[in-house]
């Protein structure tokens, strides 16, 4: 019997997956516990509509991420820090500070975990940092670390 799973079931399948389960397993376990529905024309149409809606939503999010990436490429983010005489800065510029500055100066909200910074920036100057905005969409922002 073909059924559409309504939840992830270990060893059987993932949510919204169409599987071919034995008749007894489907009638006595999956259907009574509301873990699956029969894969008839109506339920298959609902599943297709749900998947189309998810794909459309994902496409909209990707377009929004591309617009943000385009904005980021035009930004030169100035980060004033305290520094010594030889250009070495006290502390460092972290991903958290970069995210806060983007939000404060340009109104662009970015998760600090998405900023591709291996270690804190410890020298003055301009550098480019990558920000992962969405699957396959990476924005690059130039950061100018200047002395106060």
Secondary structure as GFF3:
##gff-version 3
##sequence-region A 1 148
A	DSSP	beta_strand	2	5	.	.	.	ID=ss1
A	DSSP	beta_strand	18	20	.	.	.	ID=ss2
A	DSSP	alpha_helix	23	25	.	.	.	ID=ss3
A	DSSP	pi_helix	26	30	.	.	.	ID=ss4
A	DSSP	beta_strand	36	38	.	.	.	ID=ss5
A	DSSP	alpha_helix	41	73	.	.	.	ID=ss6
A	DSSP	beta_strand	76	81	.	.	.	ID=ss7
A	DSSP	beta_strand	88	93	.	.	.	ID=ss8
A	DSSP	alpha_helix	95	106	.	.	.	ID=ss9
A	DSSP	three_ten_helix	112	114	.	.	.	ID=ss10
A	DSSP	beta_strand	115	116	.	.	.	ID=ss11
A	DSSP	beta_strand	121	123	.	.	.	ID=ss12
A	DSSP	beta_strand	125	134	.	.	.	ID=ss13
A	DSSP	beta_strand	137	147	.	.	.	ID=ss14
###
